[in-house]
Amino acid sequence: MHNRLRILRDVTKWEFNRFFKWMDLVKGVLFLLFFGLIGGVAGLWLGKESFTPPEIAIAEHRPFDAELFEHEQFRFAHHHETPSDSLELWLDEGRVDAILRIHSADSASVRLQGERGWIVMLEQFLNELQRDKTIRDSGIDPEVFAKLDEGIVLNREYEAAVESSRADKIVAGVAIFLVLVAVFMGFAYQFTAITAEKQQRITEQVISAISPQTWIDGKILGITGIGMAYILFYGAIALVFTVVFAQLGAPFGAALALINPLLLITFTLFVLLGILMWNAFYAAIAATIDDPNTSQKTGWMMMPLLPVALAFFTLINPDSGPITLLGLFPLTSYAVLPARMVMSQVMWWEPVVALLLLAGTVHLFRLAAGRIFATAIMMVGKEPSLKEMIYWFRKA
């Protein structure tokens, strides 16, 4: 037993060091920061140029009063006495950005060189002019109209004993996102490692000294460790930036204080077990593939997206029967139950049962991966079907 644990540790460490490079991770972050800085500077420059208030020549303004045409985002100039040909020439030369004509209280036209983003803002401004004129002409008290326009304020009171904070909802969303990132990363590493070893016939020599289950367990743990290392690294960077911005006056510090520690621990366990489960699943699939470039099994990589898609249904009714069952079902619980926990009050036993079922599924998947790996790694040629893979697992 001790010897097997030592071998498992060595395989895990080898798989981890095989793909995880600290310097590559640091370089990646530096590249992101560099291009983020370049993008930020370019965005500020382009934004400054783009938000220069356009010059709009008003050829006709009736039935609105001329003094009403004032807006901080536009430079209005009245040219109702200027000939149309002259205005068209100014537009072609770029002396004005648009020519506006008000035909009636319900109709207007604007002429310009091409589509511009500020057209929507101009239309909104004209609608406000029309609304104010309608109020004045109809004799409606502006205060009464403003009261009607405000609508009713709906105060929300929840029956749940503890209402999840917005910070908890953010943590739940981040947890689901991190599972996807780590799972797709593990998919790439599993297929790279196992299929390459199978093509080069390296594993045949290894499993003569190491049991297939120990070998595949080491791969699952090592590649899961890579995913968790990336999560912790980027999480630490995000925490540092959060603290820095909080010191500069951003309201992040108060948001962090609202995070429920118990929910944070629960979400972390779901992340870890979810990554382990899918890495075990992908290890079994990768062992049956000869060439990942031509294999039809690569479509299995989209499976982790399904639970995330189902988690969005918690926004409709988090306490419905199907959503409650999906929150306990191990293939979907890592995404659905965290969403339920921040949208509604769940029973205390639901996360416990879901985590136990998820842990059991991880164990089942690793056994399946080991047994399928033991048989499939020796086969070259026709890839086994799902029926054959199940048969190997049952007979091993």
C-alpha positions in Angstrom: 0.0 0.0 0.0 2.8 2.4 0.9 4.6 1.6 -2.3 1.5 2.2 -4.4 1.0 5.6 -2.7 4.6 6.5 -3.4 4.2 5.6 -7.1 1.0 7.5 -7.3 2.7 10.5 -5.8 5.6 10.2 -8.3 3.2 9.9 -11.3 1.1 12.8 -10.1 4.2 15.0 -9.7 5.6 14.0 -13.1 2.3 14.8 -14.9 2.0 18.1 -13.0 5.6 19.2 -13.8 5.2 18.0 -17.4 2.7 20.6 -18.3 2.8 23.2 -15.5 5.5 25.8 -15.9 5.6 28.7 -13.5 7.5 31.0 -15.9 5.0 30.3 -18.7 2.2 31.3 -16.3 4.0 34.5 -15.2 4.8 35.4 -18.8 1.1 34.8 -19.8 0.0 37.2 -17.0 2.6 39.8 -18.1 1.4 39.5 -21.7 -2.2 40.0 -20.6 -1.3 43.0 -18.5 0.8 44.5 -21.4 -1.9 44.1 -24.0 -4.5 45.2 -21.5 -2.5 48.4 -20.9 -2.1 48.9 -24.7 -5.8 48.3 -25.2 -6.7 50.7 -22.4 -4.5 53.5 -23.7 -5.9 52.9 -27.2 -9.4 52.8 -25.9 -9.0 56.1 -24.1 -7.5 57.7 -27.1 -10.2 56.4 -29.5 -12.9 57.2 -26.9 -11.7 60.7 -26.6 -11.8 61.2 -30.4 -15.1 59.4 -30.8 -17.0 61.4 -28.2 -16.2 64.8 -29.6 -19.7 66.4 -29.8 -20.9 66.4 -33.4 -21.8 69.6 -35.1 -25.5 69.4 -36.2 -26.9 72.1 -38.5 -30.6 72.7 -37.9 -32.2 73.6 -41.2 -35.8 73.6 -39.8 -36.8 73.5 -36.1 -40.6 74.3 -36.1 -42.7 73.5 -34.2 -40.0 73.4 -31.5 -38.5 76.6 -30.0 -34.9 77.3 -31.0 -33.7 77.7 -27.5 -34.7 74.1 -26.6 -32.0 72.6 -28.8 -29.3 72.3 -26.1 -27.5 69.1 -25.2 -24.1 68.4 -23.7 -23.4 65.7 -26.3 -24.3 67.8 -29.3 -23.4 71.2 -30.8 -26.5 72.5 -32.4 -26.3 75.5 -34.8 -29.4 77.1 -36.4 -29.2 77.5 -40.2 -32.8 77.9 -41.1 -31.9 80.8 -43.4 -28.9 79.1 -45.0 -29.6 77.7 -48.5 -29.8 73.9 -48.7 -27.1 73.7 -51.3 -24.7 75.4 -48.9 -25.5 73.0 -46.1 -25.0 70.1 -48.4 -21.6 71.5 -49.4 -20.7 72.0 -45.7 -21.6 68.3 -45.0 -19.5 67.1 -47.9 -16.5 69.2 -46.7 -16.9 68.0 -43.1 -17.7 71.4 -41.7 -20.9 70.0 -40.1 -21.6 66.4 -39.1 -25.3 66.3 -39.9 -28.2 68.3 -41.2 -31.4 68.1 -39.1 -34.8 69.0 -40.4 -37.9 69.0 -38.1 -41.0 68.5 -40.4 -43.6 68.3 -37.6 -43.9 67.3 -34.0 -44.0 63.7 -35.1 -41.6 63.7 -38.0 -37.9 64.6 -38.5 -35.0 63.7 -40.8 -31.3 63.8 -40.5 -28.7 63.7 -43.3 -25.1 62.7 -42.6 -22.2 60.9 -44.3 -22.8 57.5 -42.8 -24.0 55.6 -39.8 -23.0 57.1 -36.5 -23.4 55.8 -33.0 -24.8 59.0 -31.6 -27.9 58.8 -33.8 -29.7 56.8 -31.1 -28.9 59.6 -28.6 -30.2 62.2 -31.0 -33.4 60.3 -31.5 -33.9 60.1 -27.8 -33.3 63.8 -27.4 -35.9 64.6 -30.1 -38.4 62.2 -28.3 -37.9 64.1 -25.1 -38.7 67.4 -27.0 -41.8 65.8 -28.4 -42.9 64.5 -25.0 -42.4 67.9 -23.3 -44.3 69.7 -26.1 -47.2 67.2 -25.8 -47.4 67.8 -22.0 -47.5 71.5 -22.5 -50.1 71.5 -25.3 -52.4 69.1 -23.4 -52.3 71.1 -20.2 -51.1 68.2 -18.1 -49.3 69.1 -14.9 -45.6 68.2 -15.5 -45.3 67.0 -11.9 -48.2 64.6 -12.3 -46.7 63.2 -15.5 -43.4 62.8 -13.8 -45.1 60.9 -11.0 -46.8 58.6 -13.5 -43.5 58.1 -15.3 -41.7 57.0 -12.2 -43.8 53.8 -11.7 -44.1 51.9 -8.5 -41.2 50.9 -6.3 -41.4 47.2 -5.5 -39.6 46.3 -2.3 -38.5 42.7 -2.2 -39.0 40.7 1.0 -37.8 37.1 0.9 -39.1 34.2 3.0 -35.6 32.7 3.2 -34.0 33.2 6.5 -30.7 34.4 5.0 -30.6 36.4 1.7 -27.5 35.8 -0.4 -25.5 38.9 -1.1 -24.5 40.0 -4.6 -21.0 38.9 -3.6 -22.2 35.3 -3.1 -23.8 35.3 -6.5 -20.6 36.5 -8.1 -18.6 33.8 -6.3 -21.1 31.2 -7.5 -20.8 32.4 -11.1 -17.0 32.5 -10.8 -16.9 29.0 -9.4 -18.9 27.6 -12.3 -16.7 29.5 -14.8 -13.5 28.2 -13.2 -14.7 24.6 -13.4 -15.2 25.1 -17.2 -11.8 26.7 -17.6 -10.0 23.9 -15.7 -12.1 21.1 -17.4 -11.3 22.3 -20.9 -7.6 22.7 -19.9 -7.7 19.2 -18.5 -9.3 17.9 -21.7 -6.4 19.3 -23.8 -3.7 17.9 -21.5 -5.4 14.5 -21.2 -5.7 14.0 -24.9 -2.1 15.3 -25.5 -0.6 13.0 -22.9 -2.5 9.8 -23.3 -2.9 9.8 -27.1 0.7 10.7 -27.6 1.9 7.9 -25.3 -0.4 5.5 -27.0 0.9 6.4 -30.5 4.5 6.2 -29.3 3.9 2.9 -27.5 5.4 4.3 -24.3 2.6 3.2 -21.9 3.1 -0.5 -22.6 6.5 -0.3 -21.0 5.2 1.8 -18.1 2.3 -0.4 -17.1 4.6 -3.4 -17.0 6.0 -1.8 -13.8 3.0 0.3 -12.7 -0.6 -0.8 -12.5 -2.9 0.9 -15.0 -5.1 2.2 -12.2 -2.2 3.9 -10.5 -0.9 5.3 -13.8 -4.3 6.8 -14.7 -4.9 8.0 -11.1 -1.6 9.9 -11.3 -2.6 11.5 -14.6 -6.0 12.6 -13.2 -4.5 14.0 -10.0 -1.6 15.7 -11.8 -3.7 17.4 -14.5 -6.4 18.4 -11.9 -3.6 19.9 -9.9 -2.6 22.0 -12.9 -6.2 23.3 -13.2 -6.3 24.1 -9.5 -2.9 25.8 -9.6 -4.1 28.1 -12.4 -7.3 28.8 -10.5 -5.4 29.7 -7.3 -2.9 31.8 -9.2 -5.4 33.9 -11.1 -7.6 34.0 -7.9 -4.6 35.4 -6.0 -4.0 38.0 -8.7 -7.7 39.0 -8.6 -7.6 39.3 -4.8 -4.5 41.5 -5.0 -6.2 43.9 -7.5 -9.3 43.9 -5.4 -7.4 44.9 -2.3 -5.5 47.6 -4.2 -8.7 49.1 -5.7 -10.4 48.9 -2.3 -7.5 51.0 -0.9 -8.1 53.5 -3.7 -11.7 53.9 -2.7 -13.5 51.3 -4.8 -16.3 49.5 -2.8 -14.8 46.1 -3.2 -13.8 45.8 0.4 -17.4 45.9 1.6 -18.4 43.4 -1.1 -15.7 40.9 0.1 -16.9 41.2 3.7 -20.4 40.1 2.5 -19.2 36.7 1.2 -20.5 33.8 3.2 -17.5 31.7 4.3 -19.6 28.5 4.4 -20.8 29.1 0.8 -17.2 29.8 -0.3 -16.0 26.5 1.1 -18.9 24.6 -0.4 -18.3 26.1 -3.8 -14.6 25.3 -3.6 -15.5 21.6 -2.9 -17.8 21.6 -5.9 -15.1 23.1 -8.1 -12.5 20.5 -7.0 -14.8 17.5 -7.3 -16.3 18.7 -10.6 -12.8 19.0 -12.1 -11.8 15.6 -10.8 -14.9 14.0 -12.2 -14.5 15.4 -15.7 -10.7 14.7 -15.8 -11.4 11.1 -15.0 -14.1 11.0 -17.7 -11.7 12.5 -20.3 -8.9 10.1 -19.3 -11.2 7.2 -20.1 -12.2 8.7 -23.5 -8.6 9.6 -24.4 -7.4 6.1 -23.8 -9.7 4.8 -26.6 -8.5 7.4 -29.2 -5.7 6.6 -31.6 -5.6 10.0 -33.4 -7.3 13.0 -31.8 -7.2 14.8 -35.2 -9.6 12.3 -36.8 -11.5 10.8 -33.8 -15.2 11.4 -33.5 -15.0 11.2 -29.7 -13.6 14.7 -29.4 -17.2 15.9 -29.4 -17.5 14.7 -25.8 -15.5 17.8 -24.8 -18.8 19.8 -25.0 -20.5 17.8 -22.3 -19.5 20.0 -19.4 -21.4 22.9 -21.1 -24.7 21.2 -20.6 -24.9 21.5 -16.8 -23.9 25.1 -17.1 -26.8 25.7 -19.5 -29.2 23.9 -17.2 -28.0 26.1 -14.3 -29.6 29.1 -16.1 -33.0 27.6 -15.5 -32.6 28.3 -11.8 -33.2 32.0 -12.7 -36.8 31.0 -13.6 -37.7 28.8 -10.6 -34.9 27.6 -8.4 -37.3 25.5 -6.3 -38.9 23.5 -9.1 -38.7 19.7 -8.9 -36.5 19.2 -11.9 -34.0 21.9 -10.8 -33.9 20.3 -7.3 -33.1 16.9 -8.8 -30.4 18.4 -11.1 -28.9 20.0 -8.0 -28.4 16.5 -6.5 -27.5 14.6 -9.7 -23.7 14.3 -9.8 -23.2 15.1 -13.4 -25.0 18.5 -13.0 -24.8 19.3 -9.3 -21.5 21.2 -9.5 -23.2 23.9 -11.6 -26.9 23.7 -10.7 -26.7 23.5 -6.9 -24.3 26.5 -6.4 -26.8 28.6 -8.5 -29.7 27.3 -6.4 -27.8 28.1 -3.1 -27.6 31.8 -4.0 -31.1 32.1 -5.5 -33.1 30.3 -2.9 -32.9 28.7 0.6 -31.9 25.0 0.2 -32.1 22.3 2.9 -28.9 21.8 4.9 -28.6 18.2 3.7 -28.8 19.0 0.0 -25.1 20.2 -0.4 -24.0 17.3 1.8 -25.8 14.7 -0.3 -24.7 16.4 -3.6 -21.1 16.4 -2.5 -21.2 12.8 -1.4 -22.8 11.7 -4.7 -20.3 13.8 -6.6 -17.4 12.2 -4.7 -18.8 8.8 -5.3 -19.1 9.6 -9.1 -15.5 10.7 -9.1 -14.4 7.3 -7.6 -16.6 5.4 -10.1 -15.2 7.4 -13.0 -11.6 6.9 -12.0 -12.2 3.1 -11.7 -13.9 3.1 -15.1 -11.0 5.2 -16.5 -8.4 2.7 -15.1 -10.2 -0.4 -16.4 -10.9 1.1 -19.8 -7.3 2.4 -20.0 -5.9 -1.0 -19.1 -7.6 -2.6 -22.2 -7.8 0.3 -24.7 -4.2 1.4 -24.3 -3.1 -1.9 -26.0 -5.5 -1.5 -28.9 -4.6 0.2 -32.2 -6.9 0.6 -35.2 -10.6 0.6 -34.7 -11.7 2.8 -31.8 -14.0 1.0 -29.3 -17.7 2.0 -29.1 -19.4 3.2 -25.9 -21.0 -0.2 -25.6 -17.6 -1.9 -25.6 -16.2 0.6 -23.1 -19.0 -0.2 -20.7 -18.4 -4.0 -21.2 -14.7 -3.6 -20.3 -15.6 -1.7 -17.2 -18.1 -4.4 -16.1 -15.8 -7.4 -16.9 -12.5 -5.9 -15.5 
